[in-house]
Each structure stands twice: as structure tokens, then as C-alpha cells.
Amino acid sequence: MLTSFMVTLVLFATPAGPRTWTVSGPDVTFEMSSEDLRGLRKGQEVFGLQSRKAEFLEGFKPAENTDTSNWEGMQSFRVLSVVGPWVSYEQSEGGYTGGAHPYAGTRYVTRDVTKGPDGFSLLDVFGEEEVVKALKADAFVRKHVTDAAAFKKARTVADLMESLVPGQECVGFEYGLEAVKHAVAFHHLERGKVALRIAFGYANEVCRGSKFVVGLLLPIPPALRPALEKAARREEGFLMKDHKAAGAPTVTFTWEPSSAPQP
């Protein structure tokens, strides 16, 4: 569940450059500009976008005598929402590092910056019964039902995903449980509920690079309401519908062959 903590907001503008703001509190501090988003605890970075560049470049270190003249790569992070300690972003990557095919992928990722990479799960925040009910009500999901009886009977997200087929769109429902848990963005508040966006991936390599976004409307748990309302006012974070107005960054890394002679 969401940990309760106090947060203050400081807005300021640099003399030359985009507006920058810092969201800080006793447990976690966010610093966001047009070029980066960082989360810090006790002065130590626990989340960052620009700091991922070294890891990205590390993936392009070839074995000795490897021809990299036709290699290329890109990785991008687009921040979608920040609610309390939760950061949601769209992560995209693509390129070619040998083999039969290039690679490509786009997904949503939700991180609790106070925990590890898998520290956030939507099913720890909202009741699974409510999530299943909302998924069953979605027209895109219903379009992919292959077993109507199993779909109606499903009481868990895992069972619900098993009643669906990829369809012509090639939706990766077989990996849907992980998407529901970790591929979420908080979009807006509506009639006392919160609208979410969940991004499902693709079913097989033929459809690489595809993603399919489903919208859910869920009752807000009491413990989550203060953080969501402050994010909706852009006092502490922001919701997805406002990510452009909030100046949320997109960070992109690219790799191309060096001009050094190839083997």
C-alpha cells in the first residue's frame, strides 16, 4: 500500500532554460527538469533517467573481432505520471546488434522509488476483484474473449488473461498479469474514481514494438486519495493527462558505430 508522508513543492525558474521543480519530503525527494527525473533518499539517488546511459552503452560492447558496422540502438524514457513515491514512464527501445532480426519494444513501467524494481504492484494497491471487474468491462478486452464461460467465471487477473486470445492485433495477454501489476500509469480523476492506463505488450516477435493501452476506472482506496488529489493539482507530482503541461521529460539514448576501422 502507499506509504503516507508529507511533501512540499518548490517551483522556480532558471535564468535561461526550462522551468524546473523539486518535490521533496522526509522520505523521498524528486527533482525534475526537462532533461531528467531523479528520486533521492537521504541524498542518494534511488531513481534516475540520465544515470541509465552507462548501462545502455554497456550493452553495445561487442566480443573481440565482431563487426559492428551495421549495429545501432536507441532507448527512450517518457515520464507519464508521478504519484507519491510511484513513477510511471513509457520505455521504448530498438536497434540491431546482429542476428536475423532487429529488436523493438515499448512498454509502461511503474516504479516505487523507495523499493526495488518490482516493488510496485497494482494488485497491492487495489482489490483484485475491482481490477478484474474493470478489465471485464473494457471493450478492447471483451473483443478478445475466446472462452466466454471462463471469462465470466474468472475471479483473478491470471484466470482472466487465460480466457483471452491475441487476436489480429497480436496482443500479449499471455504476459498480461505482469502488465497489470507493473505497466500502469495514473491518468486522471473522474467522479471520485481514478482512471488508469495499462499497456499490454505483443504476443510474438512478428509484432515486435507494439503495445496496446487499456483504460480502467477504479474506486480510490482511502490511503491513496491524498496523494492522487495532490498529484491532480500538480502540488506533489502530476497525472498522465497533465504530463506535457507539467514539463515531464523524455530522455533518449542512441548508439551508432564509431568511425574506427571494423574487423
Stockholm file with secondary structure:
# STOCKHOLM 1.0

chainA/1-263         MLTSFMVTLVLFATPAGPRTWTVSGPDVTFEMSSEDLRGLRKGQEVFGLQSRKAEFLEGFKPAENTDTSNWEGMQSFRVLSVVGPWVSYEQSEGGYTGGAHPYAGTRYVTRDVTKGPDGFSLLDVFGEEEVVKALKADAFVRKHVTDAAAFKKARTVADLMESLVPGQECVGFEYGLEAVKHAVAFHHLERGKVALRIAFGYANEVCRGSKFVVGLLLPIPPALRPALEKAARREEGFLMKDHKAAGAPTVTFTWEPSSAPQP
#=GR chainA/1-263 SS CCCCCCCEEEEEECSSSCEEEEEECSSCEEEEETTEEEEEETTEEEEESGGGHHHHHHTTCCCTTCCCTTCEEEEEEEEEEEETTEEEEEEEEEEECSSSSCEEEEEEEEEETTSCTTCCCHHHHSCHHHHHHHHHHCHHHHTTBSCHHHHHHCCSHHHHHHTBCCTTTTBCGGGHHHHHHHSEEEEEEETTEEEEEEEECBSSGGGTTCCEEEEEEEECCTTTHHHHHHHHTTSSSBCGGGTTTTTCCEEEEEECCCSSCCC
#=GC SS_cons         CCCCCCCEEEEEECSSSCEEEEEECSSCEEEEETTEEEEEETTEEEEESGGGHHHHHHTTCCCTTCCCTTCEEEEEEEEEEEETTEEEEEEEEEEECSSSSCEEEEEEEEEETTSCTTCCCHHHHSCHHHHHHHHHHCHHHHTTBSCHHHHHHCCSHHHHHHTBCCTTTTBCGGGHHHHHHHSEEEEEEETTEEEEEEEECBSSGGGTTCCEEEEEEEECCTTTHHHHHHHHTTSSSBCGGGTTTTTCCEEEEEECCCSSCCC
//
